[in-house]
Amino acid sequence: MSEHTSEPARQPEAPVVSDASETRKATADREAVPGEPKTPVHAEAGRPPQPSDPWQGARPAEGILAPLRPARPAALRDATLWSVVATALLSALLLGDGLGSNLLIVAVPAALGAYFAAQAAGRRLRPWSAAWAVGGLALLAVPALRDAGWPTFLAVVSALALGSLTLHGSRSWLGVFLGSVGLFPSVTRGLTWGATGVRDRMSGSHHRWGVALRSVAVAAVLLVVFGTLFASADAAFADVLGDLIPDVSVGEVPWRLFLFAVGLVGALTAAYTAAAPVRWDGITVRAGKARGRLEWALPLIVLNLLFAVFIAIQLTVLLGGYDKVMAETDLSYSAYARQGFWQLLWATLLTLLVIAIALRWAPRGRAGDRTLVRAVLGALCLLTLVVVASALRRMELYVDAYGLTRLRISVAAVELWLGVVLVLIMAAGVFGARLLPRAVAASAAVAVLVFGLASPDGLIAEQNVQRFRSDHAIDIDYLRGLSADAVPALDTLPEPLRSCALNEIQRTLRERDDPWYATSWGEARARDILGGRSADPYPTDCRTRGGEGGDGYGDDSYDPY
């Protein structure tokens, strides 16, 4: 064999290997050595991995959610531990007397604990996660400002959902939905993680932790002893101390311990999720089978034509031609407005469902398919917006005739938000749908925040008082059941209507002795108004003041309140 043919068989003495080949070879050599831990390449390089979620995390885990969750978060840091303890203590001390600014006070150390845990895990805050966090804290301002319980409930639930989204950083439709309720799978893991962190500290540094515990105990004893002495020596100091420090009796101890446990579990769960979030975006849903253009578009075009015919008739309604419509339908003024609103609300909801199903099975094989989908669904969204406008117009006429109630303002707000969702869908058809899930979630949070800050009970009272000044009847029995947020508007009524509307609210406020952190600004303002001019506790002639003139609420089956 010639030298030329035998040359390829020679092995060079100093082979040239690329950097990537060296890295793979070094990794294989380590795996071949028994008993040595297998270290990922990214760990050897001194940097954390770069996942696709808005936060940055680490390795895969064991269990049902193995493909979606890192295995173990970083060890529990002192900053995280003290934040969790502060959250638990504040929960026990502040949350037992009602809701107000105490929710925001408790949420701050819990948020800090989650931030410290995420920082230890190598994750970094992205703009959307920061927006969710700010939105959640803003929603907790609603119970601090408003006395009404129903917008407060919506705001607290929405704040929890935004807090969960902050920790998970989801993007897809399913990810945003599951991410808003995804804290529950981390409860037991968070408790285990916290217990392990405390055990490691107690076993590794008995002296340091013993000194810390003794210092805290001595400080607490000194505060109690000298605080009691100063309070007994000066009445003014006692009043200030009583306003700042919660009054906890022996009978409340079980309740306070429960709140302590809730705060502890909640803060640990949030911190663990921040360190090892479930990547709900990893759950994918297969796209539906693409349909042919005719099969897909024909039903939607027929639906668009039906909407167009309905809207052509509704133009008379929107332009104020109710006399002709009521003459043809033989319906009363209230029956037409009330009946039509509910049907149009359901039509809007079903249209959104139709759009979701249509997008799943939309044709997508050729370039013209996208144009067809945009044209058909865009027309459907545009026509549905007119339906939303018609529904809101009907509600406006009904409220003008019969007054505003909690149910009416709630469903009108929902209808208005559905119109915003339709606008977002139309914008996604033009600019792309990548941000649509998070935009819809953000619009819902903004709607709840605006609804709470607008003080719906105050708006209800103002609208009904304005109707009374325009020579309409007023339902005092309904208005007296509103919260303290309605006091400024009801205070403008003439006597004895003013006392009839305010005596129940005044009695409720007198029975409540909430501390400053459980008192809303609406309640404090109502106390100031009633303190300056109290309502008559025994007003006369209240029963004859509501429902007169044939347009009160006496036989109104529309409002279950």
N, C-alpha and C positions, 0 to 999 in steps of 0.2 A: 504494500500500500504506500502510495506516494506521501511525501510530507504534506502535500496540499490536502489530501483526503484524511490524513490522520490528525491534522491540526485541530479540528473542532473537538476532538476527544480529550485534548489536554485540559487540565483544570488549572486555572490561574492561581498563583500563590497568594495574591492579595485581592480578593474579589471586591468589586465596587458595589455597595448596596445603598439604596436610597434611604432617606430618613424614615419614610413610612414603613419600609421593609424592616429596618432596625427596630422600630417600635413593635411591630408584630412579632419579630423573633424574640425580643426581650420578654414580651408578654407570654409567649409560648414556653420559654425557658422557666419562667416563674411557675406556670401551671404544672410543669413537669416535676417540680421539686415537691415531694410529699411533706405535709405538715406545715407548709408555709401558707399564709393567707393570700388569697388572690386579690390583688389591688387593681381597681380600674385604672385605665390610662389617664383619665381626666383627674383622678385623685393624685396620681404620681406627678402630674403637671402642676398641681397646686391650685386648681381651679374647679369650681362646681360645674356640673353638667348644665346645658342650656335647653330646658324643656320648651315646649311650644306654648304653654299657658302664660298669662300675663305676669305671674310670679315665677320665680326660678326655684327649682327644688332638686331632689336627688333620686335615689335608686328605686326599683320596683319592689313590691312587698308580697307577703304571703297572705292568703285568705281569698274570700270571694271577690273583693275589689283589688286583687293583686295587680292587674294591668293598669289600674287607674290611680294607685296611691304609692308614694315612696315608702320604703320598708320602715325606716326608723328616722324620726327627726333628730336634730342635734340635741345634745344633752340640755336639760332644763337649766337655764341661766338664772342667776340671782335676781336680775332685774325682772324677769318674767315671773319668778316665784313671788317676789314682793308685790308685784302688780296684782297677781291672783289673790293673795292674802288681803290686800287693800280692797279689792272688789268684793270679796266675801264679807269683810267687816262692814263696809259701807252698805251692802245689801241688808245685813242684819239690823243695822242701826237706823237706816233711812227709809227702807221700802215698806215697813210695817204700818205706816200712818197714812197711806194714800199715795197718789201719783201727782207729781209736779216737777219741779226742777231736779228732784232726787234721781230720776231716771237718767238724766244727762250727767249728773255727778257720778253715778255708779258706772256709766258707760265709758267714762274717760280712762280710768285705770285698766278696765278690761281691754280697751283698744290699745293702750300702751303695752300691755302684756302680750297681745297678739303681734304687735309690731316688733317687740324685742325677740320673740320666738321666730318670726319670719326672717329677721336680720341674722340670727344665729344659724339658720338653715341655708343662708346664702341666697335668699330671695330678695328681689328688689321691687319696689312699688312702681306700677305702671299707671298711666293717666286714667284709664277706666276704673281701676281699682281705687285710686284716690277719689274719683268722682263718686263711686258707691259709698265710700267711707264718709265723705262730707255730706252726702245726701242722707245717710242713716242718722248721723248726729243732728242734722237739721230737722229731721222728722221728730226727734225727741224733744224739740222745742215746742211742739204742739201741746203736750200735756202741761208744759210749764206756762203756757199762755192762755189756754182755753179750759173752761170748767166742764164743758159737755163731754160725756163719756163716750159717745159713739164715734166722733172724729178722733178722739184720743186712742181708742182701740184700733182703728184703721192705721193710725200713724205708728203705733208701737209695733204692730204686726209687719207693716212695711219696713220699719227700721230694722227689725230682725232679718227680714229677707235681704235687704241691702247689705247688712253686715255679713251675712253668709256669702253673698256674691263678692264682697270685698276679699274674703279669705280664699275663695275658689278661683275667681277670675275667669269665669266661663264666657264663651262666645257664641256657641251655636244655640238653636232654639231649645233643644233638649238640655244642653248644658246650662243655659240660663234658668230654665225651669227647675231642674234638679239642684243647681247650685244655690238657688234661693232658699231651699229647704234641706240642704245637704249637710247640716251640722250634726244631725242625729247619729249617723254612722260613726262619728268620732267621739261620742260620749264616753264609752267604756275605754277606748284607747287613750283618751285624754286623762282619765282617772289613773290608769296604769302608769302612764308617762309621768304624771305628777308624783305619784307614790314612789316611783323609782328614783326620781330626782331628790325627793326629801330623804329617802333611805340612804342614798349615796352620800348626801351631805352629813347626815347624822353619824354614819359609820366612818367617814373620813376626817371629820373635824369636830370631835365632841366638844373640845374646849371652846372653839370659836362660837358654835351655836349655843352652847350653854351660857356664855357671856352675853350673847344677844338676847336670849330669853330672859335672863335675870335682869338685864337693863330695862327691857320693856315692862316687866312686872313691877320693878321698883318705880319707874316713871308713872305707871298707872296708879299705884298706891299713893304716890305723892299728889297726883292730880286729884284723886278722890278726896283725900284727907284735907288738903289745903283748899280745894274748891268748895268743899262743904263748909269749912270754917268761914271763908270769905262770903259765901252766899248767906250764911246765918248772920253775919256782921253787917251786911249792907243789902237793903232790899232792891236797890237799883241793879247791883251786880247780880243778885239772884235772878232778877227778871231777864237780864242779858244772857246769863248762863242757861236759864231755862229755855230761852228761844234757840240757843245754839246747840244744846245737847239734848238728844232725844230722851224722853221720860219712859224708861223701860221698867215695868212692874214685874213681880215674880210670876204672875199668871201668864205673861206674854213670853216667857222664856222658850217654851216649845215652838211658838210661832217664829220667834227670832232665830232659833236654831235652824228651823226649816229654811228661812230666807238666807241664812249663812250658807247652808248646803247648796241652795239654788245658785247663789252667787259664785261659790267655789266651783261647782260643776260647770256652770256656764263659762266662766273665765278660763278654766282649764281646757274645755272643749274648743273655745275660740283660739287659744294659744296653740293647741296641738294641730288644729286645722291649718293655722297659719304656717306651721312648720312642716306639715305633711298633708297637703290638701288632696282631696279626691279629685282627679281630673275628669270631671263629668263629660267634658268634650270628647273624651275617648270613646264614649258610647255613640255609635253611628247608626243611623236609620237608612236603610236602602231606599233609593229613589224608586218611585212607582214605574211600572212599565209604560213607556212612551206610547201614546195613542196617535192614530192618524189625524191629520188636520181636520177632516170633515167630522169624524167621530168625536173629536174633542171640542171643536169650535161650535158646531151646530146647536147643542143645548144651551151654551152660554150666549150665543147670539139671540136665540129665542127669549132667554131670560132678560137680556138687555132691551129687547123690544117691549117686553111686558113692563119693565121699569119705565121706559120712555112714555108709554101710554098712561101709566099711573101718574107720572110727573106732569104730563100735559094737563091732566085734570087737577092736579094739586096746585098748578100755577094760580088758579082762581083763589085757592086758600091762602097761598103766600102773598097774593096781591090784595087780600082783604075782601074777597067776594063771598063771604060766609052766608049771607042771606039767601042767595040763589042755591048754594049747596045744601043748606039746611031745609029749604023748601022741597028740593028734589029727594032728599034722603028721609025726610020726616023725623029727624032727630033733633033733640033739644040742643041748646048751645053747649051745655056741659057734657052731654052724652057724646056728641060728635068729637069734641076735643079729647075727652078722657079715653074713649074707646079707641080712637085712632092712634093715640100715642103708644099704647102697649103693643099694638100690631106692628107699628113701624119700628119699635125697639127690637122686637123679635126678628123682623125682616133684616135689620142691620146685623144682628148677631149671626143669623143664618147665612147672610151674604159673605161674612168673613170666613165661615166654615166652607162655603162653596169655593172661595178663592184659594184656601189652603189645599183642598182636595184637587182643584184644577191645576195648581202648580205642581202637585206631586205626579200627575199623569200627563203633564203638558208635552206636546211634541218637541223634540230637540235634536232631530237628526240632521236638518239642513239649516242654512243661514236664514232663510225666510221664516223659520219656525219662531225664532225669537221676536221678530217683528209682529207676527200674528198674535203671540201670547201677550205682548205688551199692548197691542191695540184692543184686543177683546177684554182683557182684565182691566186695562186702564179705563175703558168706557164704563165697565161695570162699577169700578170704584167711584168714578165721577158721578154716575147716576145715583149711587148709594149715598153720596154726600148730599145730594138734593133731598133724598128721603130723610136723612138726618136733620137737615134744615126744616123740613116739613114737620117732623116730630117735635123739634124744639119750639116751633111756632105754635103748634097745638098746645103744648104745655104752657107757653107764655100766656095764651088766651085763657086757658083754664085757671091759671094762678091769678090773673087779673080779675076774674069773676069770683073766685072762691077762696083766694088767699094761699099763702105758701105754707107747706108743712114739711116735716122731716123727710117723709117718703118722696114727696114731689121734688124737693131740691136734690135728693140723692140720685134718683133715677135720671133726672135731667143732667146731672153731672156725669153719670155713666154714659149717657147718650153723646154728650159733648166729647168725652174722651174717646169713644168709638170713632167719632169723626176725625179726631187727631190720628188715630191708628190708620184710618183709610188714607189720610194724607201721607203718612210715613210709607205706606205700601206703594203709593203712586211715586213717591220720591225714590224708593228702592228700585222701581222699574226703570227709572231714568239713570240713576247714579250707581246702581248695584246694590245687592242685598246683604253685603258682608256685615254691615253695622245694624241691620234691621232688628235682630233679636234684642240687642242691648238698647237700641233706640226705643223700642216698644216698652221694655222694662223701665227705662228712665222716664218715659212719658207717664207711666202709671204712678211712679214714685212722686213725680212733680205734681200730678193731679191730686194725690192724697195730701201732699204738703200744702198746696194752694187751698184745697177744700178745708183743711183744718185751720190754717191761718186766717181764712176769710170769715171764720166764726159763723157757721151755718145757723146756730140758734139765734145769734144776733141778727142775721139777715132775715130770718123768719119773723122775729118780733118787729123789726123795722118795716117790713113789707105790710104786715097786718095792721100796724098802727097807721101807716100811710093810707091804707084802704079805709080805715075808720074815719080819718080826716076828710076823705072824699065821699062821705055819707054812705059807706057800706057798713054792714053789721060786722061785729068782731066776736070771735069765740074765746071768751076769757077762760073757759074751762080747759081749752087746749093750751093756751099760752101760759097758764100758770104752772103747767107741767114741764116747761122748758128749764134749762140750766141757768146759772147765774150770769152767763154771757148775755142773756136777753134783758138784764136789768136796766142798762142805760136807755134802751128804746122804750121799755114798758114804763119807765119812770116819767116819761113825757105825757102819759095819758092823764085825763082829768079825773078827779075823784068823783065817785068812789071806784071807778074802773081801775085806777092805779093801785089802790089797796087790794082790790079783788084779784088783780094779776100778780101782785108782789108778795102777798101775805104768806103763801106757801113757800116761796123761795126764801123769804126772810126767816121763816120758822126752821127751814132746813139748815140755813147758815148758822143760826143760833145753836142748833144741836151739834154742829161740827166745831171741833176745837183743834184744827190741824196745825202743826208747826209750819214754819216758813218754807221748809223744803218740800212740803206736801201741799202747798197752797198755790194755786194758779194765779196768774195776773188777772184773769177774768173774775175769779172769786174775790180777790183783794179789792178790785175796783167796785164790785157790787157791795161789799161791806162798807166802803167809803160812802157810796151813794145812800145806802139805807141808814148808815150812821148819821148822816146829815139830816135826813128826813125819813123817819121810819114809816112803814106802812101800817095802816090800822089793822090790828090783829083780828078784829071782828067787823069787817065791812058789811054794809047792808046792801040788799038788792042785787047781789052778784048773779043770782040764777036767772034773772031776766035780761042780762046784758049780752048774752051770746046767742047767735043764730037768728036774730030778728031780721026782718026784711026779706026772708025767703032765700037767702044765699049764704047761710052759715054752714056749719059742719054737721048739723044735727043728724041728717040722713045721708051723709056722705060715705058711701061704702068704699070709696077709692083709697082712703087712708086708714090702715088698721091701727094707727096710733091714736 
